[in-house]
Amino acid sequence: MKTGIELIAEERARQIELEGWTQEHDDQHTAGELAKNAAICAVRGTDAYVIDPSDGPDWLLASKHGEPVKRLIIAGALIAAEIDRLQRAALREGGEVI
């Protein structure tokens, strides 16, 4: 059995290789889209929900992923992408990174 972190790392690699969601692509999403869609994926199928103040459509159709574990893997990979994006942005601006 693979661990959650292994599954998330594999999904992130898949997103980069097959979806083209590279660092350059991710860096274009500066309005919280990665985190928002991670949250949507994570709560889909539960009693929780995500409120989008922009009331715009989701660019990731999170509902197409029916399996709870698969949704959480995708959410984890999107969170990892957002963390990386924020770290790169901080470096560019001369800020601190973790």
N, C-alpha and C positions, 0 to 999 in steps of 0.2 A: 504494500500500500504506500502510495506517495503521500507526503505531508502537504498541508495546505500551502506552505511557502513554496514547495516544489511545483505544485500545480499552478500557483499564481505566476511563478517565473516562466513556466512553459507557456502559459497564456500570453504573457507580455511579449515573449519571443515570437509567438504566432502573430500577435497584433502588428508587430514591427515587420516581420517577413511577409506575411500574406495580406495584411490590410494596408500596409504602407504607413502605419502610424509611427513614423520616425520622430527623433528629437525635433527636427525642423517642423514637422507637422504639428506636434504637440505644443511647440512654442507659440503657435498661432492662436491657441485657445487660452486667452488671457482673462476671460470673464468667468472662470470657474466651471466651464463646461465639463472638464474631465471629472472633477469632484462631484458635480451634480449628477452626472450620468452614472458614476460609481454608486452614489447613494440610491438612485432609482433602481439600479440592478440589485443592490443589496436588499432593498425592502419589497421588491415586487413579489407578490404572492403572500405577503404578510398583512397584518392589520395596520402597519405603519405606512406613511406616505411622505412624499417630498413635495414641498410647496416651492414652485418656481416663481419668484417675484416678477420675472420678465414675462411670464405666461406664454413663453414661446414653445414651439414644438421641440421634442427631444430629437437630437441628431442621431442618437443611438436607440434603435428600437429594442429596448431592454426586454419587452414582453415576449419577444420571439424565443427567448431562452427559458424554457419551462422548468427545467430541473433546478431546485434550490441550490445545490452545490455548484452547478455550472454558473449560475448567476453570481454567486459569491466569489468564485474564481475570477470572473470577468471584472467584478467590482474591485477586487484586490489588485488586479493588474492595472486598472484605471487609476486607483489610488497611488500605486507605485509610479505611474507615469506622471501624475500631478506632483508628487513629491520631487521627482527628478526635474520637472519643469520649473518648480519654485526654486530649487537649489541652483539651477543654471541661471535663472533670472537674478537671484541674489549675487551670484558671482559676477555677472555682467555689470551689476550696479555697485560692485565693491562692498557688498554686504557680507554678513556672516552666513556660513552654511554649517549644517550639523555633520 
